[in-house]
Amino acid sequence: MKTTITRRMTFCAGHRLFKPGLSDEDNLKIFGECSNPNGHGHNYVLEVSVSGEIDPANGMIINLKTLKQIIEREVVSKVDHKNLNIDVEFMRGQIPTTEVFAGKIFDILDKALGNDLLARVVLWESENNRFEVSR
């Protein structure tokens, strides 16, 4: 039987949605107010779900403390209170939409967790906007 567990963590980050080479006016047409040259920020909620068989030796898919440490080390410590356009290496050269951001987080955590444990990453940028990447 496959079981899924989810760990939720929060962090704050800022970004600006824009495409280099376009004027501020053209970026405004594409990205709206999110293209503000001074950027804007979000209080993100990250949900990381892992799925697998329960290990009969310990009754767990993964130790929740271990999962928390991996998410903190691989993602939260690199993005919390940072500018995604400038400060976050894995987002450099990307248009930092939340779709792209969630996909990058999925790839990073998938590699860090291994064994195809990662089932889903959900990234909330607001209480109304939810982005999901899954296997």
N, C-alpha and C positions, 0 to 999 in steps of 0.2 A: 504494500500500500504506500502510495506517495503522499507525503505531507508537505505543506507549505507554511513557513513562518515568515513574518515580516518585522523588520526593525525600522523605526521611524526616527529621523534625526532632523535638526533644523540648523540653518545657517543663513547669513546675510551676505549678499554680493550685489555689485553694481555692474552695469554694462551700457553700451550704446549700440543700437542696431543701425548699421550703416554699411554701405558698400564703397570701399575706397575707389576713387576715380570718378564718382558721381558727385554732383553738386549737393549742397545742403538742401536745396529745393527739390532735387530729384529724390534724394534719400527720404525727405519728408513725404513725398508722394507714395513711396513704397512702404516705409516703416512707420509713418505717422509720428506721433509725439515721442515714440521710442527712439527716434533718430536725433533727439536733442543733443547738440554737441557736448553738453556737460554731463550727459548720461542720466541714468536713474537707477534705483535699486529695488530689490525685492527681499522679503523675508521668506526664504524658500523652506519648504518641507520636503524632505527626501524619504521615500519609502523604498526599502530594499527587501525583496522577497526571494527566499531560497526554497527550493523544493528537492526532495529526495526521500530515500528510504530512511527510516529510523534505525540507528545503530543499536542493536540489542545489547551491546556492551555498556552503553551509557544512556540509552533512551532518548538520544538527540539526533537531529540532522547535522547541526553544528552548534557549538556552544554559543549562546547569545552574546556573552562577553567577547568572545573571539570575533564574532560578526561585527559587533560595535567597534572593536579596535581596528579591524580592516577598513571599515567605512571611514572612520576618523582619520586613519593614516593615509589612505589612498585618495580620499576626496575632500572631506570637511577641512582638514588642516591646510589644504592647498587652495581652497576657495573662500573660506569664511572671512568676511570683511575685506574682500579683494575686488579689484576691477577685472572682470572676465576678459576684456579686450587687451589689457596691458599686463596684469600680474599673474595670470594663470597660463602656464606653459602649454597645457594640452588644448587650450582654446585659441592660442595665437594663430592668426591667419584665417580664422573662421568668422562667419557672421554669427554672433553668439545668441541666436534664437534659443528658446527653451527646448525646442525639438532637438537641435544640434547638441546642446548642453546635456540633455538627458541621454542621448545616444552615446556621447563620449563617456559619461559616468558609467553607463552599462558596460561598455567595452573595457574600461579600467577595472571595474569590479569583477567582471567575468574572468579576466586574466588573473586577478589576485585571488579569487576564490577557487578557481579551477574545478575540475570534475563535473562540469556542467551543472553546478549547484544553483547558479543565479537563474531565477525564473523571470523576474520582472523588476524594473526600476520605474517608480512613479515620482515625478517631480512636480510639486505644486509651486507656482510662482505667486499665486494669490488664492483666496478661497474660491474663486470662480474659474481659475485656469489650471488645468491638470494635464500633464503630459506623461504618456506611458510608453515604455519600450519593453518589449518582451521577446522571448525566444520564439 
